Amino acid sequence: MKNFMKCDRCDNLAAYSRKYSGENFCSSCFSNSIIQKTTRTISKYNMIKRGDIVGVAVSGGKDSLSLLHVLKKISLAHDFKIKAITIDEGIPGYRDEALRIVNEFCSSIDVEHKVYSYKGLFGTTLTENLDLRGDEKISSCSICGILRRRAMDYGSDNLGVDVIATGHNLDDTLQTFIINLLAGDTKKIGWMDPDTSSNDTRKIKPFCEIYENELVFYAFSNNIPFQSEECPHMNEGIRTEIRNFLNSLEKSHSGIKNNMYKSITKISSILRDQDQMEWKICASCGSKCTGEICSVCNTLSNLRSK
């Protein structure tokens, strides 16, 4: 007769085994553990204050929609409000599904939702910009990331939010660290804190201590719909290879991701203290930046000159 594991917090059958901690959960207790862990992270880094309006960056993927779901639950007991912000990059056949899912989900949990498009903000879509690259090796993710950050800043100002919450999880942090390390970009490593400032708007990562595979299970356990189609440009860089490498290590050595995350936060803090940036005003658009011309204006100018 097959032995079934029981949940460590109740008498129900376990549906999820958290190998790095040795805990077993039923679906309900697992979901509660994610909410509790997120609440502790928010408290530890003082991410959200009473009365704050939190703009949640919602792309339509499992992480961002799970974050919206979790923050909605936490907000009911901790006196802050949430609004959803979605960025439409203008990728034909990809973003439409996500926009529909996010809009319907926000309506179902009574959260204000607004969409900001690259076309409306910059006069051009990501796809149109990629067509301008020519033989230049700049990746689509690099271009998209620069425009997305500016679009999020605009959206936060437009909606009057105090802080922007993104669905970046623990795995995202590890992958980004390795990418920056391999690129020799120590300045970016110094700005990997779970709570960072971007221009005048704080950005937080409430899921920064949660594994990606746990957010997948959370989404399925709570019947959260999310976009099934992956971004057509996601495999241009080495992030997928790094993800697979780290997952293989975790499979053989449970908890190694947690250990690495702790090291990264210490390294990031040291490098950030040694590299205090001086903010300037972009001579082209008037936005805050660290150089004479901001990355958005510089990127768009270079692409249009091709």
Residue, then its C-alpha position, 0 to 999 in steps of 0.5 A: m500500500k502506498n504511503f501518502m505524506k500529510c501536510d505538516r500544518c494540518d491533517n490534509l494530504a500533502a500536495y507540495s514538498r519544499k525540499y530545501s526546508g523539508e516541509n510538506f504542504c497541502s495546497s491551502c497551507f502552501s498558499n498561506s506559506i507564500i502569503q506569509k513569506t511575502t509578508r515577512t519580506i515586505s516587513k523585513y525591507n520595509m517595502i510598503k508603508r501604511g497608506d501607500i498606493v502600490g503599483v503592481a507591474v503585471s505582464g500577464g505571466k505567472d509571477s506578476l499575476s501571483l504577485l497581484h493576487v498575494l498583494k491584494k490579500i495582504s492589502l486587505a489587512h495592512d492598509f495599503k492600496i494596489k493598482a495594476i500597470t501593464i506595459d504593451e511593447g507592441i509585439p504582434g500575436y503575443r501581447d494581446e493574450a496577456l492584455r485580455i487575461v490581466n484585464e479580466f483578472c483585475s476586474s475579478i479581484d476589483v483592482e484598477h488596471k491601466v495599460y501603457s504602450y511603447k507606441g503611445l509613449f515613444g512613438t514606436t513599438l519594440t518590433e519596429n525598433l528591432d527592425l532598425r537594429g540592422d547588423e548591430k548585436i544589441s539584444s531585444c531584451s536590452i532595448c525592451g528593458i530600457l523602454r520598459r523601465r521608463a514606461m513603468d516610471y511614467g505609469s507610476d507618475n500617471l497613477g500616483v503610486d508611491v512604489i512599484a512592485t515587480g514579480h521578480n523571484l529568487d531565481d530571477t535575481l540569481q540569473t541576473f547576477i550571473i549575467n552581470l558577472l559574466a558581462g563584467d558589469t559590477k555597477k549593475i550588481g550593486w543595484m540588485d537590492p530587493d528595494t531600490s530607487s529608480n528616479d523618484t519612484r521606489k521599486i520593490k520585489p516582494f517575491c525576491e526570496i521565493y523560488e520560481n517553481e513555487l510561484v508556478f504551483y501557487a498560480f495553479s493552486n489558486n486557479i490564477p490564469f496566466q499567459s501560456e505563450e512565451c515571449p518570442h525573443m526570450n531565448e536570444g540571451i543566455r538567461t535560459e541556459i543559466r536557469n537550466f544550470l541553476n535548476s540542475l544544481e538545486k536538484s542535486h543540492s537542495g537549498i543551494k539557490n537560497n545560499m547563493y541568494k544570501s551571498i548575492t545580497k551581501i555582495s550587492s550591498i557592498l558594491r552599492d555602498q562603494d558606487q554612489m551614483e550622481w543623478k543628472i538631468c537628460a539634456s534631451c527629455g529632462s528625465k533623471c539619469t546618470g549621464e548627459i543623455c538618458s539611456v532611453c533617448n540614447t537608445l532611440s537616437n542610435l536606432r533611428s540613425k541606422 
